[in-house]
Each structure stands twice: as structure tokens, then as C-alpha cells.
Amino acid sequence: MARVPLLGEADINDENRDVLGRRINLYWTVGHSLGGARAYSTMGLWLRHESKFDPRLRELAILTVGWLARAEYEWAHHIEIGYDFGVTDADIERLIRELDGEETDLEPVARHVIHGAKEIARDGAMGDDNWAALSKAFDNELMVELTLGTAFYCAIVRVLKTLQVPLEEDAKQYLEKYPLPA
């Protein structure tokens, strides 16, 4: 059960309607703090639409964070978003296997993104081996963008889980297709 009630249309005036972005429960929850919602939205939109980092790889990093945190909301939404940015079912299946300790045939850069994101999510920092491997594929700008994106979603899963933001009915199909472990 949500710890903060979802806002309704009547709760937001026209001047602040842009803060809510897409009509999803995340926005209808964090909208209780308009300043916080605006800051969240700015960063999220930049990551999704302006960052130069490869969008498929970005989504694999985000999915890694969602899987490790067992964050149903993040996991389900970013499966759907990932599809829009080139993530395939085979990618998701391989990501799960990689996170379960199995080596897969994902291309090396994707494997390093997944394992680097795992280190950021679990240890607070990417380890030297994954950093070195990814630094061969990406310049400093892209390395910073990967780090910013992964760290941002590490924060978001904590917000989602602490506020207990409920998953929308239409997003539950992704949890049925790829359930999180207990």
C-alpha cells in the first residue's frame, strides 16, 4: 500500500501540470513535492532524451539496478521503456542470467555495463576492472553519463520502495513475463 496517496488531477494547478510528465504513479506520488518532482523530471528527461550514452546499454544498466533492488515498479517500467530503446527479450534473459552468475553470449561491452552497474548498485562504486574495460569503449563524457544514470536510478529505486509507489495495472504484464526473485 502506498505510503503517500496518489495525487489526482484536482490536486495540481495548471501552472504546475508540466511537472507530472507522464500519467504514471511515480509522478503522482513525488508530485507532493513539486520542487523535488521538477528536479527528478529534469534529470530523468535528460538521461532519456539528451544523454549521448547508448540508450540500449543505459536501459540494461537501469534494469540491472531494478533487478538487484527487487524494485517491481522500476523493473516493469524499464522493461517496457527498454523495448523502445532496442532492448530485446534475449537481452533481458541474458541480463538475468548474468546477474545470477552465469556467463552469457552478450557482447562484452553490454556485459561490462551490467556488471559495472551491479557494482555501483551493490558497492557504491564501479570496480577497476569494469571501469578499465568500459573506458576502452567510451570516452570520459560517456563514462560520466553511465555513472550518473546508474547512480540516479539507484536513488530512484530507493524512493519507489520507500514510498511504496504502486505499479499500474498495465505494467504488471512485464512482471508476469519476467518475475523478480523473492
C-alpha positions as CSV (number, residue, x, y, z in Angstrom):
1,M,0.0,0.0,0.0
2,A,1.3,3.4,-0.9
3,R,2.7,5.4,1.9
4,V,1.8,8.7,0.3
5,P,-1.6,9.0,-1.5
6,L,-1.5,9.4,-5.3
7,L,-2.4,12.9,-6.4
8,G,-5.4,13.5,-8.5
9,E,-6.0,15.9,-11.4
10,A,-7.6,18.4,-9.0
11,D,-4.5,18.5,-6.8
12,I,-2.3,20.1,-9.4
13,N,-2.9,23.6,-10.8
14,D,-2.3,24.3,-14.5
15,E,0.9,26.2,-13.7
16,N,2.5,23.0,-12.3
17,R,0.9,20.4,-14.6
18,D,4.1,20.0,-16.6
19,V,5.8,18.6,-13.5
20,L,3.7,15.5,-13.6
21,G,5.0,14.4,-17.0
22,R,3.6,11.0,-18.0
23,R,0.5,9.9,-16.1
24,I,2.2,7.3,-14.1
25,N,2.0,6.6,-10.3
26,L,5.6,7.7,-9.8
27,Y,4.8,11.3,-10.8
28,W,1.5,11.3,-9.0
29,T,3.4,10.4,-5.8
30,V,6.5,12.6,-6.0
31,G,4.3,15.4,-7.1
32,H,3.6,16.1,-3.5
33,S,7.0,17.8,-3.6
34,L,6.7,20.0,-6.7
35,G,10.4,21.1,-6.4
36,G,11.6,17.6,-6.0
37,A,9.4,16.3,-8.8
38,R,10.7,19.1,-11.1
39,A,14.3,18.2,-10.3
40,Y,13.6,14.5,-10.8
41,S,11.9,15.1,-14.1
42,T,14.7,17.3,-15.4
43,M,17.3,14.7,-14.7
44,G,15.2,11.8,-15.9
45,L,14.3,13.5,-19.2
46,W,17.9,14.5,-19.8
47,L,19.1,10.9,-19.3
48,R,16.4,9.5,-21.6
49,H,16.4,12.1,-24.4
50,E,19.7,14.1,-24.3
51,S,22.4,11.9,-22.9
52,K,24.8,10.7,-25.5
53,F,25.2,7.3,-23.8
54,D,23.8,4.4,-25.9
55,P,20.2,4.0,-24.9
56,R,20.0,0.2,-25.1
57,L,23.1,0.0,-22.8
58,R,21.6,2.7,-20.5
59,E,18.4,0.6,-20.2
60,L,20.4,-2.5,-19.4
61,A,22.1,-0.6,-16.6
62,I,18.8,0.6,-15.2
63,L,17.3,-2.9,-15.5
64,T,20.3,-4.2,-13.5
65,V,19.6,-1.7,-10.7
66,G,15.9,-2.6,-10.7
67,W,16.6,-6.3,-10.6
68,L,19.1,-6.1,-7.8
69,A,16.9,-3.8,-5.7
70,R,13.9,-6.1,-6.4
71,A,12.1,-2.9,-7.3
72,E,9.0,-4.1,-9.2
73,Y,8.0,-0.6,-10.3
74,E,11.4,0.2,-11.9
75,W,11.8,-3.3,-13.3
76,A,8.4,-3.4,-15.0
77,H,8.6,0.1,-16.4
78,H,12.1,-0.2,-17.7
79,I,11.3,-3.5,-19.5
80,E,8.7,-1.5,-21.4
81,I,10.9,1.5,-21.9
82,G,13.9,-0.7,-22.8
83,Y,11.9,-2.2,-25.7
84,D,11.5,1.3,-27.1
85,F,15.3,1.7,-27.0
86,G,16.3,-1.6,-28.5
87,V,16.4,-4.0,-25.6
88,T,15.2,-7.4,-26.6
89,D,13.7,-10.3,-24.7
90,A,17.0,-12.1,-25.4
91,D,18.8,-9.2,-23.7
92,I,16.6,-9.4,-20.6
93,E,17.0,-13.1,-20.4
94,R,20.8,-12.8,-20.7
95,L,20.9,-9.9,-18.1
96,I,19.1,-12.1,-15.6
97,R,21.5,-15.0,-16.3
98,E,24.5,-12.6,-15.9
99,L,23.2,-11.4,-12.6
100,D,22.7,-14.9,-11.5
101,G,26.4,-15.6,-12.1
102,E,26.2,-17.2,-15.5
103,E,28.4,-16.1,-18.4
104,T,26.3,-15.4,-21.5
105,D,26.9,-14.5,-25.1
106,L,26.0,-10.8,-24.6
107,E,28.5,-8.6,-26.3
108,P,31.4,-7.7,-24.0
109,V,30.5,-4.0,-23.6
110,A,27.0,-4.9,-22.5
111,R,28.3,-7.5,-20.0
112,H,30.7,-4.8,-18.6
113,V,27.8,-2.3,-18.4
114,I,25.7,-4.8,-16.5
115,H,28.5,-5.8,-14.1
116,G,29.6,-2.2,-13.6
117,A,26.0,-1.2,-12.8
118,K,25.8,-4.1,-10.4
119,E,28.9,-2.8,-8.6
120,I,27.5,0.7,-8.4
121,A,24.2,-0.6,-7.0
122,R,25.8,-3.0,-4.5
123,D,29.1,-1.4,-3.6
124,G,28.5,2.3,-4.3
125,A,31.2,2.4,-7.0
126,M,32.2,0.6,-10.2
127,G,35.2,-1.6,-9.7
128,D,38.5,-1.0,-11.5
129,D,38.2,-4.0,-13.9
130,N,34.8,-2.9,-15.4
131,W,35.9,0.7,-15.4
132,A,39.0,-0.1,-17.4
133,A,37.1,-2.3,-19.9
134,L,34.4,0.3,-20.4
135,S,36.9,3.1,-20.7
136,K,38.3,1.4,-23.8
137,A,34.8,1.6,-25.4
138,F,33.7,5.0,-24.1
139,D,35.3,8.4,-23.6
140,N,35.1,10.3,-20.3
141,E,31.9,12.0,-21.2
142,L,30.1,8.7,-21.7
143,M,31.7,7.2,-18.6
144,V,30.3,10.0,-16.6
145,E,26.9,9.7,-18.2
146,L,26.8,5.9,-17.5
147,T,27.8,6.7,-13.8
148,L,25.2,9.5,-13.5
149,G,22.4,7.4,-15.0
150,T,23.2,4.3,-12.9
151,A,23.5,6.3,-9.7
152,F,20.3,8.2,-10.4
153,Y,18.3,5.0,-10.8
154,C,19.9,3.6,-7.6
155,A,18.3,6.6,-5.9
156,I,15.0,6.2,-7.7
157,V,14.6,2.6,-6.6
158,R,15.0,3.7,-3.0
159,V,12.4,6.4,-3.5
160,L,10.0,3.9,-5.1
161,K,10.4,1.3,-2.5
162,T,10.3,3.7,0.5
163,L,7.2,5.5,-0.7
164,Q,5.8,2.1,-1.9
165,V,4.6,3.5,-5.2
166,P,2.0,1.1,-6.6
167,L,2.6,-0.4,-10.0
168,E,0.0,0.4,-12.6
169,E,-2.2,-2.5,-13.8
170,D,-1.0,-2.2,-17.4
171,A,2.6,-2.6,-16.3
172,K,2.1,-5.8,-14.4
173,Q,2.3,-7.8,-17.6
174,Y,6.1,-7.2,-17.5
175,L,6.4,-8.7,-14.0
176,E,4.4,-11.7,-15.2
177,K,6.8,-12.2,-18.1
178,Y,9.9,-11.6,-16.1
179,P,9.2,-12.0,-12.4
180,L,11.7,-10.8,-9.9
181,P,13.2,-13.3,-7.5
182,A,11.9,-13.4,-3.9
